[in-house]
Amino acid sequence: MANKYIIHGATYNGDGTTSSEAASNGAAGAWNTIDYMTGTTPVYGAINNGDTINIRSKSSAGADITVTLAANITLGKAGATVGSQITWRLDGGTIWPGINGVLTFSSSGAYYPTFEDFNVFECEVQDAMAVVNTASNVSVVVATWKQSTLRNLLIDWSGQTGTATGRFTCGITASRKMIGESLHVKAGALYGGVFYVGTNSSGVSLRTPDIELTKSDTDPVFFCSALQNYISVFGGRLYGLGAISGAPLCSNPGGARASFIGFDFPIQMPVCSGPGSQYGGTIEVFSPDGGSGAVYADAWGRADSRDDGYYPTCNAQYPNSTASGWSWRVYPNGVTSRVPMEFAFAAKLFTDSAAQKTLTLAFLVSDTYAGLSKAAVWMDGYYIDDTTGLSTYFTTQSTGALDSSSATWSANTYGAINLLPRQISITTPTAVRQDTTIVTRFCCTSPTVSSDDIFFVDPDVLIS
Amino acid sequence: MADFRATSPEGEVIEYTATVPESAHLAAGWRIEEIVVGETLAGQINTDPQPVFGGRRDLTKLEFVQLLGEQAYAGILAMSRESVAVEAWVKLIELAAPEPGTAYSIDLDDQRMLPGLTAIAAGLEGAGVIPSATAWVEGIIRG
């Protein structure tokens, strides 16, 4: 493990071992070509697993470095391992004071770079290492991401404003994990998605990404085309014209699992364009709104509690400084009798003395949502029996019309949708043990006909 | 000698070959780039998505089912129970006979292949069996 150095364009090609220009070919000093980053074997010295290759961000002549692609190329060196990775670090002034340039891999056509397995690519200054594609009228892969780590890089195809499309392909073969830290993506038109995960059991993990969608599109931001894909995003944001024009955050959950924690994206962006398949994929979002909102998508549909949705609320209050109300908007657009909605939306700690208790769930339902009854909409859950100490299941599923509710909601309309107040109640057959948790699920098997067929569910199940 | 591209503060681009950049192009407001042509070098790994069967366009029925994918194949069979058109497509695959002297019954370049897959793909995507009709069809046509 050693530090190596590149000063592109230096007069002599050193052995890579020092940050100064070599006095002669093969002498101690920096290598003099960026080609060593794109697969060429050094003439003098070597790149070994575990090495960090520091790259001066301007050439010896003082210019930014732009690598123009005349074919697909691979960035990094093959043969590194998970325990001994090779790091390519673009310096921003620490090693070469006052030198703060840009290294760009540029394509105007269908050629793209691939980030090699177990190589780390980082730049000291955000966006100083960039992959840019300016192709027009041809769908392109902007870059391919194998099992490598990218830090502070810019991936940019925002110049594609016409019919040309681009994507960042993640994973060439199965079982790859791509890691991005402070990745900046400026996407133009999309070719399947921004992050296109195309192989089984591969996934992308991003920390504080900055993703700008510069053009309206219908393709998702995160596309998973295979089973067992996973997306994990922590922090960061998504914005731009494309983020408010209806494109979904993810492809429909099939066999993939996506988790977004603290990733800010506008409410105009649905988490997916449709329900998932029956193969177990889910999308889980916490705090997309800078607050305490959440989103959940499954095979049965999706639910969200975004603060900026300004949904009708009933009893539930956040423990914030204003005790603001909140509720779940539920859209079960994927339910069937074989794929019921079983939305575990509430868990309440019971602290009173042990006793049989009545649980009451209040909700609003649009007046266009047909086919509802106690057989198609019910509450189930479990409580801890005081006598046995065992988890005891309960359900309200039965027959007959849903019960009306006299609960007070902040509103009985949402936009042009008229909402009807309803409730579901059940008395536990045995006593609930003190200081145990009652968990409830909101269930439904009645298919929706339009996007107006929604519920607003009060998370504060009353215990009386 | 190296290739340089200088962009003025007004956006005018000048390209030239020289030992060093012109001093004026190193002034504030100018952007000077040293252009390097990146090329595929011998020994670099080909990272293009590879056809599954080495580029062969004629397939056996089982190889074709492999290309469809397990979930899509099940989805097609489910759709065939509700759609005569899908059932007919499945029957065509079943009835296709191998080319004389070969074991291959399926031609990825058959002019009916793309329209048929495209129609099927729309149904599969709508049913949530596949995330993207476009990507699924593209992968099959690639072979």
Contacts between the chains, C-beta under 8 A, distances in Angstrom:
chain1	res1	chain2	res2	distance
A	8	B	34	7.0
A	8	B	36	7.4
A	9	B	2	6.0
A	9	B	34	6.1
A	34	B	36	5.8
A	35	B	36	7.5
A	35	B	41	7.9
A	38	B	38	5.4
A	38	B	41	7.2
A	39	B	41	4.7
A	39	B	43	6.9
A	39	B	44	4.5
A	40	B	41	5.9
A	59	B	2	7.4
A	59	B	34	4.3
A	61	B	2	6.7
A	61	B	4	7.8
A	61	B	19	7.9
A	61	B	20	4.8
A	61	B	21	5.6
A	61	B	34	6.3
A	62	B	20	7.9
A	62	B	21	6.6
A	62	B	26	5.7
A	62	B	32	7.1
A	63	B	4	6.1
A	63	B	21	5.6
A	63	B	32	4.3
A	63	B	33	5.6
A	63	B	34	4.1
A	64	B	31	6.7
A	64	B	32	6.6
A	64	B	33	4.6
A	64	B	34	7.1
A	65	B	33	7.1
A	65	B	34	5.5
A	65	B	36	6.6
A	66	B	5	7.1
A	66	B	33	4.4
A	66	B	34	7.0
A	66	B	35	5.3
A	66	B	36	7.0
A	67	B	36	4.8
A	67	B	37	7.6
A	67	B	38	4.2
A	68	B	35	5.8
A	68	B	36	7.0
A	68	B	37	5.4
A	68	B	38	6.5
A	69	B	38	5.0
A	70	B	37	5.2
A	70	B	38	6.7
A	70	B	39	5.3
A	71	B	38	7.7
A	71	B	39	5.5
A	71	B	40	4.0
A	72	B	40	6.0
A	72	B	46	7.7
A	72	B	47	6.3
A	72	B	48	6.5
A	73	B	38	4.7
A	73	B	39	6.9
A	73	B	40	5.9
A	73	B	41	7.9
A	73	B	44	7.0
A	74	B	44	4.9
A	74	B	45	6.0
A	74	B	47	6.2
A	78	B	45	5.9
A	104	B	33	7.6
A	105	B	38	6.7
A	113	B	38	7.5
A	114	B	47	4.0
A	116	B	45	7.9
A	144	B	47	5.6
A	146	B	47	7.5
A	172	B	47	5.8
A	172	B	49	7.0
A	192	B	132	6.0
A	192	B	134	6.4
A	192	B	135	5.4
A	193	B	132	7.9
A	196	B	135	7.8
A	198	B	49	7.7
A	198	B	135	7.2
A	223	B	131	6.4
A	223	B	132	6.5
A	223	B	135	7.4
A	224	B	131	5.9
A	225	B	130	7.6
A	225	B	131	5.5
A	225	B	132	6.1
A	225	B	135	4.9
A	225	B	136	7.4
A	225	B	139	7.8
A	227	B	71	7.1
A	251	B	131	3.7
A	251	B	132	6.3
A	252	B	128	5.4
A	252	B	131	5.8
A	254	B	71	7.6
A	254	B	128	6.5
A	254	B	129	7.4
A	254	B	130	7.1
A	254	B	131	5.5
A	255	B	71	7.6
A	256	B	131	7.8
A	274	B	126	7.8
A	274	B	128	6.3
A	275	B	128	6.0
A	276	B	128	5.9
A	277	B	71	7.6
A	277	B	127	7.4
A	277	B	128	3.9
A	277	B	129	5.7
A	278	B	128	7.8
A	279	B	71	6.7
A	299	B	128	7.3
A	334	B	128	7.0
